[in-house]
Amino acid sequence: MAGEQQSSDASEKLGLGRVIAYGSGDLAFNLYFTFCSLFLLYFYTDVLGISPSVAGLIIMAALVWEGVTDPAMGIIASRTHSRFGSYRPYILYGAPFLALSFIAMFWPTGLQGPALALFCLVAHILFRTVYTVVNIPYVALSARMTTDSMDRSRLAGARMMFAILTGLLLAAATLPMVTKFGGGEDGFLRVSQIYALIATLVLLVCFARTHEQANVADTNHSNLRDMMVAVRRNRPFLLLLAATLIGSIGYTMGGKALLYYMKYHAGNENSITVGLTISLTAAALAMIPWVMVTRRTSKRAVWLCGVCLGSTANILIFAFAPKAGLFFYALLAINGVGNAAFVLSFWSMLPDTVEIGEWQSGVRAEGALVGFLAFTQKVALGLGTGMIGILLDLAGYQPNRTQSPETIGYIQAMTGLAPAVAAIMAGAIIAFYPLDNHTHNRLVRALSRRRTRSPLSASLL
């Protein structure tokens, strides 16, 4: 009976409503994550007056801390047993605390100097800790909802669509809303409160409308040592890990530097909203076509196509240093399409590596693998942000002033050249990723037979 139940669960297709419900969770998480990615460094430097290097190091330290806690949270979540499943309880109970910790980062304190920097560091680490507790189980949930590779691509596509649309909303509305609420610290506080309320409501809906259907995970939830052994043997996961690390460093540097590029070179502060809106709109429009291309080709092919588009656009931005106008905005749109392929591919590849680990070692723990990848991504984001802050200081950056030609040159290189080089390096690694849809489907069937103790061949990859 257990084997029959597993087989049924594994083959069950997800309805559109459940796919949308799961994907909507990324709307909530990106009200937090993308807000911080786009505006937190800017808030620290241009609103609070913290030096770029200190601000970058604050963000880097908090992200590295989050990365360190991600694998531990993944293991804890995968070993959790409750009437709601392993992962969904963290979404339900963690959502309100996540909202409060987010608002705390923007709470006006009247502090200055080292005391202000210390408060920002503590508040940011608190937020990142709670974010890990809620987000890692959410991401791992996709591998428990279905074992079908294409359904996982649909889930990842829905996530990325909501993420990009949320980013589009943030890019278009955040700074105008901050201004409407009085600007400065008060404006950012009011906006953070609004976003936190929306995110909490969305996460509660996501919890209510999702279920853990793939009942395959009662086997071998191992400890950290066993998990590390399993990870070292999982070649597709290690390739994905390395490519994600390098690609995310470049992605972060380009995104952070773009705000300074648009404000101080391409146009003015208003061009930030226009540029980000165009880039994220292009990414959103590209997401469904990329999912369709994935069905006809492979996740690896989509990643490499994205590298070609994104790196070409970034190299042209670096080479020609265009100001606000049709050419510049067209390059941002192309870059957005390339970025959409990148984020879709690595998040949809991740759950497929779960079955590789189970096949090789008997260990199936989605949360732990999600935690290891999230650790790599957070370290990359932290390093990218820290490097931007340090390079801005080395370039002689002064907030809210006309920048020197040397400073503009640094900003141009960080905006265009750095993400292009990183994307090409990541693509060179992912070109060796061996797992495609056909192989993964064979693997799922083989695992189903093994759980029913049927004999089978081990030569799948």
Secondary structure by P-SEA (a helix, b strand, c coil): caaaaaaaaaaccccaaaaaaaaaaaaaaaacaaaaaccaaaaacccccccaaaaaaaaaaaaaaaaaaaaaaaaaaaaccccccccaaaaaaaaaaaaaaaaaaacccccccaaaaaaaaaaaaaaaaaaaacccccccccccccccaaaaaaaaaaaaaaaaaaaaaaaacaaaaaaaacccaaaaaaaaaaaaaaaaaaaaaaaacccccccccccccccaaaaaaaaaacaaaaaaaaaaaaaaaaaaaaaaaaaaaaacccccaaaaaaaaaaaaaaaaaaaaaaaaaaaaccaaaaaaaaaaaaaaaaaaaaaccccccaaaaaaaaaaaaaaaaaaaaaaaacccaaaaaaaacccccaaaaaaaaaaaaaaaaaaaaaaaaaaaaaacccccccccaaaaaaaaaaaccaaaaaaaaaaaaaccccccaaaaaaaaaaaaaaaabbbbbcccc
